[in-house]
């Protein structure tokens, strides 16, 4: 059974801290790994990673995939209270079906 | 702006009373999905449409049905809601992944939060 595990499940940091969120996966056919940010509404897309070792960056957020270790990390530098959200990792198993397998998410709380 | 729209945003229904949630998209995507997300859990795929081709997940209860009358609209029907069906229901769309060699991303609507009383 395909599985995506995120850690930690929740995290509390102070504004200005740097955080690293982890995602590991076990899927039969890997095509891509996606990161989403979910506030009090639906997930919004952050990154899609398909190749190992290539960092994707958007402002203070960055992410990288390690296919050898079957994992990815999402880094947020100089955190702000607006970064408080649940961060979801999902893997596209690309097996001809269209299902993304999601992890349970990491709940990040950034306190002033 | 191209987007995925869900209505209503909040729905309250009574135990056993049928309810329909709607989703529309202006992205012209071939694929549309319905997810159920309960508190503190990952979104769980219920079913998806590739054009008009309906694909049900094996563990989706029969109580959940879907219709896609055209490319833009998709409906989720819950025939007899139970208390355990209270959740956020997310609609998402994606491009035609078979014809595209690139991996795809899913675009989500804002969700409908269903309460069952």
Interface residues (C-beta under 8 A of the other chain):
Chain A: X4 X31 X32 X34 X36 X41 X42 X43 X44 X45 X48 X50 X88 X92 X94 X96 X97 X98 X99 X100 X102 X103 X104 X105
Chain B: X31 X33 X40 X41 X42 X43 X45 X48 X50 X55 X57 X88 X90 X94 X97 X98 X103 X104 X105 X106 X107 X108 X109 X110 X111
